[in-house]
Amino acid sequence: MIEVVLKGTITRDTEEKFEIYQKYGVSEYWLVFPEQQCIEVYTLDNSCYSLYCSTAERLPKFKTEIQTSESFFHLSKYSLTGVEASLG
């Protein structure tokens, strides 16, 4: 599941939906913060989400230009690939 977190949806996306998706066993939850230029990826482990990776430390290399679902897919694929590469 991927959520784009905006000023008006912070609580809903980072708390309410987070708990709902966790409760119903959604295996992976991405939070995209375009204003902060950050992506956080959570994975389900023993019925609880844990932070798998974050682009927070790589802000200068991360650019958000989400205009269409196609560009969003490209952003998501690029970000996860970059994070996996940096984790070794």
Residue pairs with C-beta under 8 A, 6 or more apart in sequence:
1 21
1 26
1 28
1 29
1 30
2 30
2 32
2 72
2 76
3 9
3 13
3 17
3 29
3 30
3 31
3 32
4 32
4 34
4 66
4 72
5 13
5 14
5 31
5 32
5 33
5 34
6 34
6 35
7 35
13 31
14 31
18 29
18 31
18 42
18 49
21 29
21 49
22 29
22 44
22 47
22 48
22 49
25 44
25 47
26 44
27 43
27 44
28 41
28 42
28 43
28 44
28 52
29 41
29 42
29 43
29 44
29 49
30 39
30 40
30 41
30 42
30 76
31 39
31 40
31 42
32 38
32 39
32 64
32 66
32 72
32 75
32 76
33 39
33 40
34 64
34 66
36 56
37 55
37 59
37 62
37 63
37 64
38 54
38 55
38 56
38 59
38 62
39 54
39 55
39 62
39 76
39 79
40 51
40 53
40 54
40 55
40 56
41 51
41 52
41 53
41 54
41 80
41 83
42 49
42 50
42 51
42 52
43 49
43 50
43 52
53 80
53 83
53 84
53 87
54 83
55 62
55 79
55 82
55 83
58 82
58 83
58 86
61 82
62 79
64 75
65 71
65 75
66 72
66 75
